[in-house]
Amino acid sequence: MASGWNDLEVPLFATTPDDGGPIRQRLATAATVHDIAGLTATQAARHINDTGIEVLFDLNGYCGRDNADLLSL
């Protein structure tokens, strides 16, 4: 178990292309961003699984563009 917030690893998986904007830059500074925008749902699911994460949240659902096909794999 992590001993504090500094030990918490937060990988982000970008399903949209990098626009170089300030939000994407801020996210890249704060966490590891995995660009999976060009992958099929199956390839993206494999990449996500290979990172060994235990919990995955789809934040795009709040923007009206969900990733149900990806999360169902």
C-alpha positions in Angstrom: 0.0 0.0 0.0 1.2 3.5 -0.8 2.7 5.4 2.2 1.5 8.8 0.9 0.2 10.7 -2.1 3.7 11.1 -3.5 3.7 7.3 -4.0 0.5 7.3 -6.0 0.9 6.6 -9.7 -1.8 8.0 -11.9 -1.5 6.8 -15.5 -3.8 8.7 -18.0 -4.9 7.2 -21.3 -5.7 9.8 -23.9 -8.3 8.6 -26.4 -8.2 11.8 -28.4 -5.3 13.2 -30.3 -2.9 15.6 -28.5 -4.0 19.1 -29.4 -1.0 20.7 -27.6 -3.3 22.7 -25.5 -2.7 23.9 -21.9 -4.9 21.2 -20.3 -3.1 18.4 -22.1 0.3 20.0 -21.2 -0.8 20.3 -17.5 -1.9 16.6 -17.4 1.4 15.5 -19.0 3.3 17.4 -16.3 1.3 15.8 -13.5 1.0 12.2 -14.7 2.2 9.7 -17.3 0.0 10.2 -20.4 -0.4 7.1 -22.7 -1.6 8.2 -26.1 -4.0 5.5 -27.3 -5.9 7.7 -29.7 -4.8 5.9 -32.8 -5.4 2.4 -31.5 -8.4 0.2 -32.0 -10.5 -0.6 -28.9 -8.8 -4.1 -28.7 -5.3 -2.6 -29.0 -6.0 0.1 -26.5 -7.5 -2.4 -24.0 -4.3 -4.6 -24.4 -2.1 -1.5 -23.8 -4.1 -0.5 -20.7 -3.9 -4.1 -19.4 -0.2 -4.2 -20.0 0.3 -1.2 -17.7 -1.0 -3.3 -14.8 -3.5 -0.8 -13.5 -6.1 -2.0 -11.1 -8.8 0.7 -11.5 -9.9 2.5 -14.7 -12.3 5.5 -14.9 -13.8 6.8 -18.1 -14.0 10.6 -17.7 -15.1 11.2 -21.2 -18.6 10.1 -20.3 -19.0 13.5 -18.6 -18.3 15.2 -22.0 -20.8 13.1 -24.0 -18.2 10.9 -25.6 -18.0 7.6 -23.8 -15.6 4.8 -24.3 -18.0 1.9 -23.6 -16.6 -0.2 -26.4 -13.1 0.1 -24.9 -14.2 -0.5 -21.3 -16.3 -3.5 -22.2 -13.1 -5.5 -23.3 
